């Protein structure tokens, strides 16, 4: 039996089939000694199986086709037999296995499947039912049917899609799906289904989101098993009629015909919904598209709540539309997804996440849907990417490309981070790993990817969301390669390679983190500009009370007075704030009787600042009764990002009905400052 690391090395060798040892061990983060040990273990296993060994000649790796064929035929069961399934995986696999069952399932079936005791299976059933609650599905047992799923077919399929999305982010996911099919005496036809869908993608000129496509392929195989068992979905006639008018309905019908399955209207309608949720929108949307209007509204809301004006609005519209169209259908039809980046997004972009969540509330109300945090996370990535847009240098030597299977938002975020770090490169649009496989090495010089790829060119494995230290280290590594500098500071990976030559490293990840801290903690240029909190900006001398004021223009002039006095802004900034309202309307009203007048930094912002004017009697923007405002908060932002933390805290305060009421009833500065301090701690 292979140890976990040796098995992983075997898996990566079969997946990538590398020719060069040095680049391969770098990609999988092993030392030469560790790699040689793993190869010895793998070869010992292959010898027992009567299979030729993997040979290492100098820096070359030679793998016989017989080894690859053996892996293809036995990899899934091989992996499954080597690992015990963790608790979460057992819950997911329990559901998928039960969904495609062809005979009554007993406790014994699951004991055999997972290699666990009868009591463990009983405990797992309770965990499975807890997982199913939100999908209105329940696992039940009867003598006649064994373990089975109780609920509507549509709910069961949505539950399976959630289970698939969760299993897909686990290691050896493809092998585990194959294992599930094989346990039911079925074949995983992933390659065949993928080819069929890619053919239609090309024929009808639309683009699948790669991650969502993977999940759909597994779901479609399982749905076909259910259809063969005459287990059909029911969809409202009006919904079916709506879907029949979509091009995706025709494509769904053709997919069913090509794969030899039913073209029942409701079944095709269900597949149409799934296709709409994985197809990206057109790059140049037409203005008659209702979704384009919603997209435009989101951009307007974002500029309003983030208190910025995007420089390239057309680019923002196009890229957001690409992402929002499939997301809209997922939300509308409650198609579940799993955003593997969500925790990172909430940690690295917490303030932006809060702002985006607020931006989407009017959309939730307009569409009468609840937008899941997984989707908000992707949209946060999207806007984060837009905010990091930077100008490109005319000096572009290296052709660099990005591979990201996580969809357009993650790709945009990566693209803008990388463009910002390496403006001297010539960047191409992001590729899926599927499309990348069809590129020639001569078409690019460098690859930046979130996944390991088979390539002879320099490959930089990065996270979709990089910390400031990771960015610094990436810049240093890439510049060390591309600039051929005579000297550069060592990276953490280079130091670890040196340390490994003389010592065993028991905790490589912790060591890497410690080295990064030591190398970059004092580099103020790479820690990012400090983002002040709300109490740093909304200070006592910037708060004013008035009983009433002549009109809204005077209110804007009055609220700006403290910022003029402390030289944060110029008179031009005040004039432009008023002009903006006159030309763009009352967009500065972001809450009930609360307005945040602002303008772009280049119109007279000298330093970051915020001031507040509280009126006892409201005034009306543009003289219109529906634009009643009691509280004006003037924001002077020096760029698109430095004010976001304080703004997120202010947004959270204004979103709390109880606190907003306290703010409106405030009679002295201390009342407001107490609220400001309270929300500055969040």
C-alpha positions in Angstrom: 0.0 0.0 0.0 1.3 3.5 -0.9 1.6 6.2 1.6 -0.5 9.3 1.0 2.4 11.5 -0.4 3.7 8.7 -2.7 0.2 8.1 -4.0 -0.2 11.8 -4.7 3.1 11.8 -6.5 1.9 8.8 -8.6 -1.4 10.7 -9.3 0.4 13.8 -10.4 2.8 11.8 -12.6 -0.2 10.2 -14.3 -2.1 13.4 -14.6 0.7 15.6 -16.0 3.0 12.9 -17.5 6.0 15.3 -17.1 9.2 14.8 -19.1 11.5 16.9 -16.9 12.1 16.0 -13.2 13.4 19.4 -12.0 10.3 21.4 -13.1 7.9 18.7 -12.0 9.2 18.5 -8.4 9.0 22.3 -8.2 5.4 22.2 -9.3 4.4 19.6 -6.7 6.7 21.2 -4.1 8.9 18.1 -3.4 12.6 17.9 -2.8 14.6 15.6 -5.2 15.1 13.1 -2.3 11.4 13.0 -1.5 10.6 12.5 -5.2 13.1 9.7 -5.6 11.7 8.0 -2.4 8.1 8.3 -3.8 9.2 6.9 -7.2 10.8 3.9 -5.5 7.6 3.2 -3.6 5.5 3.5 -6.8 7.9 1.3 -8.7 7.7 -1.3 -6.0 3.9 -1.3 -6.3 4.1 -1.5 -10.1 6.5 -4.5 -9.8 3.9 -6.3 -7.7 1.3 -5.6 -10.4 3.6 -6.8 -13.1 3.8 -3.3 -14.6 7.1 -1.7 -16.0 8.6 0.9 -13.6 8.8 4.6 -14.0 12.4 5.4 -15.0 14.5 8.5 -14.2 17.4 9.2 -16.5 19.3 12.3 -15.4 16.6 15.0 -15.4 14.3 13.0 -17.7 11.2 11.1 -16.5 10.2 8.1 -18.7 6.8 6.6 -18.2 5.7 3.6 -20.2 2.3 3.7 -21.8 1.4 0.5 -19.9 1.7 2.4 -16.7 -0.7 5.1 -17.9 -3.1 2.5 -19.2 -3.0 0.7 -15.9 -3.8 4.0 -14.1 -6.7 4.8 -16.4 -8.2 1.4 -15.9 -7.7 1.2 -12.1 -7.0 4.7 -10.8 -10.4 5.3 -9.3 -10.7 2.1 -7.4 -7.0 2.3 -6.6 -7.4 5.7 -5.0 -10.6 4.7 -3.2 -9.0 1.7 -1.8 -6.0 3.7 -0.5 -7.9 6.3 1.3 -10.5 6.3 4.0 -13.3 8.8 3.2 -13.6 11.6 5.7 -16.9 12.4 7.3 -18.0 15.2 4.9 -17.1 13.0 1.9 -19.2 10.1 3.3 -22.2 12.4 3.5 -21.8 13.6 -0.1 -21.1 10.1 -1.5 -24.0 8.6 0.5 -26.3 11.0 -1.3 -24.9 10.5 -4.8 -24.7 6.7 -4.4 -28.3 6.6 -3.2 -29.5 8.9 -6.0 -28.3 6.5 -8.8 -29.0 3.3 -7.0 -30.5 0.4 -9.0 -31.4 -1.8 -6.0 -32.5 -1.4 -2.4 -29.6 -0.2 -0.3 -29.1 -1.5 3.3 -26.7 -0.5 6.0 -24.4 -3.3 4.8 -24.0 -1.6 1.4 -22.6 1.5 3.1 -20.4 -0.5 5.5 -18.8 -2.1 2.4 -18.7 1.2 0.5 -16.9 3.2 3.2 -15.2 0.4 5.2 -16.9 1.6 8.4 -19.1 0.0 11.1 -22.8 -0.3 11.3 -23.0 2.4 14.0 -21.0 4.8 11.9 -23.4 4.3 8.9 -26.3 5.0 11.3 -24.6 8.2 12.5 -23.9 9.2 8.9 -27.5 8.9 8.0 -28.3 11.5 10.6 -25.6 13.8 9.2 -27.0 13.3 5.7 -30.5 14.3 6.8 -29.2 17.4 8.4 -27.4 18.3 5.2 -30.6 17.7 3.2 -32.9 20.0 5.2 -32.4 23.1 3.2 -33.3 21.2 0.0 -36.5 19.7 1.4 -35.2 16.2 0.9 -35.0 13.4 3.5 -33.3 10.0 3.6 -35.7 7.3 4.7 -35.5 3.6 5.1 -38.1 0.9 4.4 -37.9 -2.8 4.0 -39.2 -2.6 0.5 -37.0 0.3 -0.8 -34.0 0.3 1.5 -32.4 3.7 2.0 -34.0 6.1 -0.5 -34.5 9.9 -0.9 -37.9 11.4 -0.2 -38.8 14.7 -1.9 -39.6 16.1 -5.3 -37.3 15.1 -8.2 -36.4 18.8 -8.8 -35.3 19.2 -5.1 -33.3 15.9 -5.3 -31.5 17.1 -8.4 -30.6 20.5 -6.9 -29.4 18.7 -3.8 -27.2 16.4 -6.0 -25.8 19.5 -7.7 -24.7 20.9 -4.3 -23.2 17.5 -3.4 -21.3 17.4 -6.7 -20.0 20.9 -6.3 -18.7 20.0 -2.8 -17.1 16.7 -3.9 -15.5 18.3 -6.9 -13.3 20.5 -4.7 -11.9 17.5 -2.9 -8.7 15.8 -3.9 -9.0 13.0 -6.5 -12.5 14.2 -7.2 -12.7 12.7 -10.7 -11.5 9.3 -9.3 -14.1 9.5 -6.6 -16.9 10.2 -9.1 -15.7 7.2 -11.1 -15.6 5.1 -8.0 -19.3 6.0 -7.3 -20.4 5.0 -10.8 -18.3 1.8 -10.7 -19.9 0.8 -7.4 -23.3 0.8 -9.3 -21.7 -1.2 -12.2 -21.8 2.0 -14.3 -19.1 3.8 -16.3 -18.0 7.4 -15.8 -18.6 8.8 -19.3 -17.1 12.2 -18.5 -14.9 12.5 -21.6 -17.8 11.6 -23.9 -20.2 14.0 -22.3 -17.5 16.8 -22.3 -16.9 16.3 -26.0 -20.6 16.5 -26.8 -21.0 19.7 -24.8 -17.9 21.3 -26.2 -19.2 20.5 -29.7 -22.4 22.4 -29.1 -20.5 25.2 -27.3 -18.5 25.8 -30.5 -21.5 25.3 -32.8 -23.7 27.8 -31.0 -20.9 30.3 -30.0 -21.5 30.4 -26.3 -19.0 29.9 -23.5 -19.3 27.6 -20.6 -17.9 28.4 -17.2 -15.4 25.6 -16.8 -16.1 24.7 -13.1 -19.8 24.8 -13.6 -19.5 22.7 -16.7 -17.6 20.0 -14.8 -20.4 19.8 -12.3 -23.1 19.8 -15.0 -21.4 16.8 -16.7 -21.5 14.7 -13.6 -25.1 15.8 -12.9 -26.2 15.1 -16.4 -24.9 11.5 -16.3 -26.8 10.9 -13.1 -30.0 12.5 -14.4 -29.8 10.2 -17.4 -29.7 7.3 -15.0 -32.8 8.6 -13.3 -34.5 9.2 -16.7 -33.9 5.6 -17.6 -35.6 4.6 -14.3 -38.6 6.8 -15.4 -38.0 9.3 -12.6 -39.0 12.6 -14.1 -39.0 16.2 -13.0 -42.1 18.4 -12.9 -41.9 22.1 -13.9 -44.6 24.7 -14.1 -46.1 25.0 -17.6 -45.4 28.8 -17.6 -41.8 28.2 -16.8 -41.5 25.6 -19.6 -43.1 28.0 -22.0 -40.6 30.7 -21.0 -37.7 28.3 -21.4 -38.9 27.1 -24.8 -38.2 30.6 -26.2 -34.5 30.4 -25.1 -31.8 29.1 -27.5 -30.6 26.9 -24.7 -33.8 24.9 -25.0 -32.9 23.9 -28.5 -29.4 23.1 -27.5 -30.7 21.0 -24.6 -33.0 19.1 -26.9 -30.0 18.4 -29.3 -27.8 17.3 -26.4 -30.5 14.8 -25.3 -30.9 13.5 -28.8 -27.1 13.2 -29.3 -26.7 11.2 -26.1 -29.8 9.1 -26.8 -32.1 10.2 -24.0 -35.6 11.6 -23.7 -36.7 14.9 -25.1 -39.7 15.2 -22.8 -40.5 18.9 -22.5 -40.1 19.1 -18.8 -36.9 17.2 -18.8 -35.5 19.4 -21.5 -36.7 22.5 -19.6 -34.8 21.3 -16.5 -31.6 20.9 -18.6 -32.2 24.3 -20.1 -32.2 25.9 -16.7 -28.9 24.2 -15.9 -27.4 25.4 -19.2 -28.5 29.0 -18.6 -26.7 28.8 -15.2 -23.3 27.8 -16.8 -23.3 29.8 -20.0 -21.6 33.2 -19.8 -23.3 36.2 -21.4 -22.3 37.7 -24.8 -19.3 40.1 -24.7 -21.3 42.9 -26.4 -24.7 42.7 -24.9 -27.5 44.6 -26.7 -29.4 47.2 -24.7 -32.8 45.5 -25.3 -31.7 42.7 -23.0 -33.5 43.1 -19.7 -30.5 41.6 -17.9 -28.3 44.4 -19.3 -30.6 46.9 -17.6 -30.2 45.0 -14.3 -26.4 44.9 -14.8 -26.4 48.6 -15.4 -28.3 49.1 -12.2 -25.8 47.0 -10.2 -23.0 49.2 -11.6 -24.9 52.4 -10.6 -25.5 51.0 -7.2 -21.9 50.0 -6.8 -20.7 53.5 -7.7 -23.3 54.9 -5.3 -22.5 52.7 -2.3 -18.7 52.6 -2.8 -18.7 56.4 -3.5 -16.6 56.0 -6.6 -16.9 56.6 -10.4 -15.5 53.8 -12.5 -13.1 55.1 -15.1 -13.9 52.4 -17.7 -17.7 51.9 -17.4 -18.0 50.0 -20.6 -15.5 47.5 -19.5 -17.2 47.2 -16.2 -20.6 46.6 -17.9 -19.3 44.0 -20.3 -17.4 41.9 -17.8 -20.2 42.1 -15.2 -22.8 41.1 -17.7 -20.6 38.1 -18.6 -20.7 37.0 -15.0 -24.1 38.1 -14.0 -26.2 36.4 -16.7 -25.5 32.8 -15.6 -25.5 33.9 -12.0 -29.0 35.5 -12.5 -30.4 32.2 -13.7 -28.7 30.3 -10.9 -30.3 32.6 -8.4 -33.7 32.7 -10.2 -34.0 28.9 -10.4 -32.2 28.3 -7.1 -29.3 26.3 -8.6 -26.8 25.8 -5.8 -23.0 26.4 -6.2 -20.1 26.1 -3.9 -17.7 29.0 -3.9 -14.4 27.5 -2.7 -12.9 31.0 -2.4 -15.6 32.4 -0.2 -13.7 32.3 3.1 -10.6 33.9 1.4 -12.8 36.6 -0.1 -14.5 37.4 3.2 -11.0 37.6 4.8 -9.0 39.4 2.2 -11.8 41.7 0.9 -14.1 41.9 3.9 -14.9 45.6 3.5 -15.7 45.2 -0.2 -17.8 42.2 0.5 -19.9 44.3 2.9 -20.3 47.0 0.3 -21.2 44.6 -2.5 -23.8 42.8 -0.2 -25.4 46.2 0.3 -25.3 47.0 -3.4 -27.2 43.8 -4.2 -30.1 44.4 -1.7 -32.2 46.4 -4.2 -31.6 43.7 -6.8 -32.8 41.1 -4.3 -36.0 43.1 -3.7 -36.5 43.8 -7.4 -36.2 40.1 -8.4 -37.7 38.8 -5.1 -34.8 36.4 -4.7 -32.2 35.8 -2.0 -28.7 36.1 -3.3 -26.4 33.4 -1.7 -23.1 34.4 -0.2 -21.4 32.2 -2.7 -22.6 34.4 -5.5 -21.9 37.6 -3.5 -18.4 36.4 -3.1 -17.9 36.0 -6.9 -19.4 39.5 -7.5 -17.0 40.9 -4.8 -14.1 39.4 -6.8 -15.5 41.0 -9.9 -15.6 44.5 -8.4 -12.3 44.0 -6.6 -10.8 43.3 -10.1 -12.3 46.4 -11.5 -10.9 48.5 -8.7 -7.4 47.2 -9.3 -7.4 48.1 -12.9 -4.3 50.0 -13.8 -2.8 51.5 -16.8 -0.6 49.3 -19.0 3.0 50.2 -20.0 3.8 50.4 -23.6 6.8 48.2 -23.0 5.5 44.6 -23.4 8.0 41.9 -24.0 6.8 38.7 -22.4 3.5 37.2 -23.5 1.8 36.0 -20.4 -1.5 34.2 -20.0 -3.7 33.3 -17.1 -5.4 29.9 -16.6 -8.3 30.0 -14.1 -11.1 27.4 -14.1 -13.2 29.3 -11.5 -15.2 31.5 -13.9 -15.1 35.0 -15.2 -15.0 36.9 -11.9 -12.1 35.0 -10.5 -10.3 35.4 -13.8 -11.0 39.1 -13.9 -9.7 39.4 -10.3 -6.5 37.5 -11.2 -6.1 39.4 -14.5 -6.2 42.8 -12.8 -4.0 41.7 -9.9 -1.4 40.4 -12.4 -1.7 43.3 -14.8 -1.1 45.6 -11.8 2.0 43.7 -10.7 3.4 43.2 -14.2 2.3 46.0 -16.5 5.3 45.3 -18.8 3.9 42.0 -20.0 1.6 41.4 -22.9 -1.4 39.8 -21.3 -4.0 37.7 -23.1 -7.5 36.8 -21.8 -7.9 34.1 -19.3 -8.1 30.5 -20.5 -9.8 27.5 -19.1 -7.6 24.5 -18.4 -9.4 22.7 -21.2 -8.6 25.4 -23.8 -5.1 25.7 -22.5 -4.4 22.1 -23.4 -5.0 23.0 -27.0 -2.5 25.9 -27.1 1.0 25.6 -28.7 3.9 26.4 -26.5 5.0 29.0 -29.1 1.9 31.1 -28.4 3.1 32.3 -24.9 6.1 32.8 -22.7 4.8 32.6 -19.2 1.8 31.0 -17.5 0.1 32.1 -14.3 -2.4 29.5 -13.1 -4.5 28.5 -10.1 -4.0 24.8 -11.0 -1.1 22.6 -12.0 -0.7 22.4 -15.8 1.3 20.4 -18.3 3.6 22.9 -20.0 7.3 23.4 -20.9 7.1 27.1 -20.3 7.6 28.8 -16.8 4.5 28.1 -14.8 3.6 30.2 -11.7 1.0 28.6 -9.4 -0.9 31.2 -7.6 -4.0 31.6 -5.5 -7.0 33.5 -7.0 -6.7 35.9 -4.1 -3.1 36.7 -3.2 -2.1 38.3 0.1 0.3 41.3 -0.1 3.2 39.1 0.8 2.4 36.5 -1.8 2.2 39.3 -4.4 5.6 40.6 -3.3 7.1 37.2 -3.5 5.5 36.5 -6.9 7.0 39.8 -8.3 10.4 38.9 -7.0 10.3 35.4 -8.4 9.0 36.5 -11.8 11.4 39.4 -12.1 14.3 37.1 -11.1 13.4 35.0 -14.1 12.4 37.6 -16.7 14.9 40.4 -15.9 17.8 38.0 -15.5 19.1 40.1 -12.6 22.5 39.5 -11.4 21.1 39.5 -7.8 17.7 39.4 -6.3 16.5 38.7 -2.8 15.8 35.0 -2.2 12.1 33.9 -2.1 10.7 31.7 0.6 10.6 28.7 -1.9 14.3 29.2 -2.8 15.2 29.4 0.9 13.2 26.2 1.6 15.0 24.4 -1.2 18.4 25.3 0.3 17.3 24.4 3.9 16.1 21.0 2.6 19.6 20.2 1.4 20.9 20.2 5.0 17.9 19.5 7.2 14.5 17.7 7.3 11.6 20.0 7.3 8.7 18.7 9.4 6.2 21.6 8.8 7.0 23.1 5.4 3.9 25.3 5.2 4.5 26.9 8.6 8.2 27.4 7.7 7.2 29.1 4.4 4.8 31.4 6.2 7.4 32.3 8.8 10.0 33.0 6.1 7.5 35.3 4.2 6.9 37.2 7.5 10.6 37.6 8.0 11.3 38.6 4.4 8.5 41.0 3.9 7.0 42.2 7.1 8.9 45.4 7.1 8.3 46.2 3.5 5.8 49.0 3.8 5.4 49.3 0.1 3.9 45.9 -0.1 1.7 45.8 2.9 -0.7 48.2 1.1 -1.9 51.6 2.0 -3.4 51.7 5.5 -7.2 51.9 5.5 -8.5 54.1 8.2 -11.6 53.1 10.2 -14.7 55.2 10.5 -13.7 56.9 13.7 -10.5 58.1 12.1 -12.4 60.1 9.5 -15.7 61.1 11.2 -14.2 63.1 14.0 -15.9 65.6 16.3 -14.8 68.8 14.5 -16.3 67.4 11.2 -19.8 67.0 12.6 -22.3 69.8 12.4 -26.0 70.3 13.5 -28.4 72.7 11.9 -32.2 73.1 12.3 -32.8 73.8 8.7 -31.1 75.1 5.6 -32.2 76.9 2.4 -31.8 74.2 -0.2 -29.9 71.1 -1.0 -27.0 73.0 -2.7 -26.4 74.9 0.5 -26.6 71.7 2.4 -23.7 70.2 0.3 -21.7 73.4 0.7 -22.3 73.3 4.5 -21.4 69.7 5.0 -18.1 70.3 3.0 -17.0 73.2 5.2 -14.9 71.2 7.7 -13.1 69.5 4.9 -12.4 72.8 3.2 -11.2 74.2 6.5 -8.7 71.4 7.1 -7.5 71.6 3.5 -8.8 68.1 2.6 -10.6 69.4 -0.5 -10.8 72.5 -2.7 -13.8 74.6 -3.7 -13.8 72.9 -7.1 -14.6 69.6 -5.3 -17.7 71.2 -3.8 -18.8 72.6 -7.2 -18.4 69.2 -8.9 -20.4 67.4 -6.1 -23.3 69.8 -6.9 -22.9 69.4 -10.6 -22.9 65.6 -10.3 -26.3 65.7 -8.7 -27.6 68.1 -11.3 -26.4 65.9 -14.2 -26.8 62.4 -12.7 -29.8 62.9 -10.4 -30.1 62.0 -6.7 -27.7 59.0 -6.9 -26.0 60.1 -3.7 -29.0 59.1 -1.6 -28.0 55.7 -0.3 -30.4 55.1 2.6 -33.6 56.5 4.2 -33.0 60.3 4.2 -29.2 59.8 4.1 -27.1 61.2 1.3 -23.3 60.9 0.6 -22.2 63.6 -1.8 -18.9 62.9 -3.4 -16.9 63.3 -6.7 -13.8 61.8 -8.3 -10.5 62.5 -6.5 -9.0 64.5 -9.4 -11.6 67.2 -8.9 -9.9 68.6 -5.8 -9.2 66.0 -3.1 -6.0 66.6 -1.2 -6.4 64.1 1.6 -9.0 61.5 2.7 -11.8 62.9 4.8 -15.4 62.7 5.9 -17.8 65.2 7.4 -21.4 65.0 8.5 -24.3 67.5 8.6 -27.5 66.6 10.6 -30.6 68.6 9.8 -33.7 68.8 12.1 -35.8 69.8 9.1 -35.1 67.9 5.9 -34.2 69.4 2.5 -35.0 67.9 -0.9 -32.5 67.1 -3.6 -33.4 68.8 -6.9 -36.4 70.2 -5.1 -38.3 66.9 -5.4 -40.3 65.7 -2.5 -39.3 62.0 -2.9 -35.6 63.0 -2.4 -35.9 64.0 1.3 -32.6 64.1 3.1 -31.9 64.8 6.8 -28.3 63.6 7.0 -25.5 64.6 4.6 -22.1 62.8 4.8 -19.5 64.3 2.6 -16.8 61.9 1.5 -13.4 63.0 0.1 -11.7 59.8 -1.3 -8.2 59.9 -2.6 -8.6 56.7 -4.7 -11.0 53.8 -5.2 -9.9 51.7 -2.3 -8.5 53.6 0.8 -11.9 54.7 2.0 -13.6 51.3 1.7 -13.0 50.1 5.3 -14.6 53.2 6.8 -17.3 53.2 4.1 -18.1 49.5 4.9 -18.5 50.4 8.6 -20.7 53.3 7.7 -22.8 51.1 5.4 -23.2 48.6 8.2 -24.3 51.4 10.5 -26.9 52.8 8.0 -28.2 49.2 7.3 -29.1 48.7 10.9 -32.7 50.2 11.3 -32.2 50.7 15.1 -28.9 52.4 14.8 -30.1 54.5 11.9 -33.0 55.7 14.0 -30.5 56.6 16.8 -28.4 58.6 14.3 -31.5 60.5 13.1 -32.5 61.3 16.7 -29.0 62.4 17.7 -29.0 65.9 19.3 -25.4 66.3 20.1 -22.0 65.3 18.6 -21.4 62.7 21.4 -24.5 60.7 20.3 -23.1 60.4 16.8 -19.5 59.7 17.9 -20.7 56.9 20.2 -22.2 55.2 17.1 -19.1 55.9 15.0 -16.9 54.3 17.6 -19.2 51.3 18.0 -19.1 50.5 14.3 -15.4 51.3 13.9 -14.7 48.1 15.9 -16.5 45.8 13.4 
